[in-house]
């Protein structure tokens, strides 16, 4: 299917862009109980995340993609909305809808990126990650509220 191993700078940058707000999240101390109540879901979430990130960065299709197209425009719009939700989060305007948006938008962004790069192998673990990520987000919200 014209896949090969290598290093994709495009895949790497695509991965890094939604991670920018996470840097601030980890730098800002949070309070609260961090007891893990969903270990199996966490393993599934992080495992599928590691697989799709690996596939995005290290598995490359020989087929090229246009830089400016419907995929990249949609990715940019999703990324902007994602950053806006993080701003709401950091200023303390948090509700279930914002948290679910923060869980869903990066998944949609990554799926569009995988389609844009013709890296269809990465879509399945990304979907698994997304489903589990939304479930965990909902469970954590319900535990705190």
N, C-alpha and C positions, 0 to 999 in steps of 0.2 A: 504493500500500500504506500510505498515511497516514504516510509518513516525511517529515520536514522538517529543515532545518539550523537549528541554534540552539546554545545552550550548556546542557548538562544538569549542574546541580550534583550531582544524584544520581550520574550517571555519573562525574563528577570525584571525588567522595568514594569511590565504589566503586573507582576506580583507585588513589587515594592509600592506602587502608587496607593493602593488601599491600606497599606500598612502604616502610612505616615501618622494617622491619628492614634494608632495603637502605641506608638512610641511615647506620646504624651500620656496616654492612659497608664502605661507602666511606670512613668516617671512621677506621676501625681499619686501620692499615697491615698489609699482608700481605707475606709473602716468597714467593719462588719464581719460577719461570720463566714469564713471561707470553707466550711465543712463540705466535702464532696459527697453529694447525695445521688450521683449518677455516674459511677465509675465506668460501667460498661458502655454507656453512651459516650462518655469522654474518650474512651479508647477508640470507639468507632469513629467519632468525630475527628480526632487528631490523626488517626491512621489514614482515613480517606483524604484528609487535608494534606498530609505528607505525600501521599501518592499523586494527587492532582498537581501539587506544586512541583514535584519531581518531573512529572510528565510535561508540564507547561514550560519548564526551564531546560530540560535535558533531552526531550524527544522532539524532533524537528521534522516537519513535512517539507519535502522539496518544492511543493507548490507555493508560489508567492502570493502575497495579498496586497491589495491597494492600501496605501496609507490612509487616505481620506475616503471613507465609504460609510454606508449605513451602520455597519458594526462599530466602527471607531467613533462615530458621532454619538450613537446610543451609549457606548462605554463612557464617553466624556460626560454626558448628561447624568448618567447613573452615578458616576464618581462625584460630581458636584453635589447631587442630592445626598449622597453618603456623607460627604464632608459637612454639609449643613446639619444633618442629623447628629453628627459628632459635636458640633457647636452647641446644639440644644442639650446634648448630654453633659457637656462640660459646664454649662451655665446652670445646670440643675433642673432643666425642664424635661424630665424623664417620665414617660408613661409606656404602657405596653406597645402601643403603635410605633413609637419611636424606636424602641428596642427591637421589635420585629423587623422594622425597616432596616435597622443596622445589621440584622442577621441575613435578610433577603437580598439587599442591594449588592453587596460584594459578590454573592453567588451568581446573580444575574450578570454582573460585570465579567466575572471569570468565564462563565459559559459563553457569553458573546465573544470574549477574547479567544477562547478555544475554537469557536466557529470561525472567527476571522483568520486565525492562524492555521485552520484546517487540521487542528490537533484534536480529532474526534475521540481519541483514546482517553483524553483527560475529562471528557464530559461526564462519564458515569461516576467516577469517584467524586467529582464536584457536586453532582446531584445528591449523592449519598451524604456528603458533608453538609450540604444545604439543609436537607431534611432533618438531620440530627441536630444541626446548629439551631434551627428554629425550635425544635422540641426542647432543647436544653435552655434556650433563652426564655421560653414560655414557663418552663418548670422553675427556673431561678426567680423569675418575676413573681410567680404565684407564691413561692416560699417567703418572699420578702414583703408581700402585700396581703 
